[in-house]
Amino acid sequence: MLFVRGRARGTELTGTLYERGERAPTFRGAPDEDAAYVWVCDEFYEVDSGGSVQRLDDREVRLAFESPMPRGFDTKTQALEAAEDHVRTQFARIGIGSSAVDIEVESADHDAAVDLPS
């Protein structure tokens, strides 16, 4: 299991990548259990009222969350590229440009090094 984390302007978003042989969550909309890699992460967008308040440096934004949309992939490279894109997209939805988002990938066992696809 890998955690893909994006950080920008004092906040972060972390999703989970289940690897081959690991048991990914099962719920309505989850990918076929035969998928080698399964990415699960929140999706959100900014709203004018309601939602959850999140502080971004000097401003507050209100976020509404959508149900996570798990996605299945055949290769680790495809899954990591999609995970990074997903995280950057969520930050873009609240006005934070892609270049401002720092991405890191961490193994759940904390001992294994993880390389991002190039």
C-alpha positions, 0 to 999 in steps of 0.5 A, spaced: 500 500 500 502 506 498 500 513 500 500 519 495 500 525 498 499 532 495 501 539 499 500 546 498 499 552 502 498 549 508 494 543 507 494 536 504 490 531 501 492 524 501 490 518 497 491 510 497 494 506 492 492 498 493 498 494 490 497 487 487 495 482 492 493 487 497 485 487 498 482 494 496 476 496 499 470 493 496 463 498 495 459 500 490 463 503 484 469 500 486 473 497 480 473 490 478 477 486 484 482 483 478 485 490 477 492 490 479 492 497 482 487 500 485 487 508 487 482 511 492 482 518 494 477 524 496 474 528 491 472 535 493 470 542 490 469 549 493 462 552 495 460 558 497 456 556 503 456 550 507 461 544 506 467 544 511 472 550 512 479 549 510 485 554 511 489 555 505 495 560 507 491 567 508 484 565 506 479 560 508 475 556 503 469 551 504 469 544 501 464 540 499 466 532 498 464 527 493 464 520 494 471 517 492 471 514 485 476 508 486 480 507 479 483 500 477 490 500 473 494 494 470 501 497 472 504 501 477 506 506 473 499 508 470 496 508 477 502 513 480 501 517 474 493 517 475 494 518 482 499 524 482 494 527 476 488 526 481 491 530 487 493 536 483 486 536 480 483 537 487 488 542 488 486 546 482 479 545 483 480 550 489 485 555 485 492 552 487 496 551 481 499 544 479 506 547 480 505 549 487 503 542 489 508 538 492 507 530 491 510 525 495 509 517 495 510 513 501 510 506 502 505 504 508 511 500 511 515 506 511 521 502 510 521 501 502 523 507 498 518 509 492 519 512 486 515 517 482 514 515 474 518 519 470 
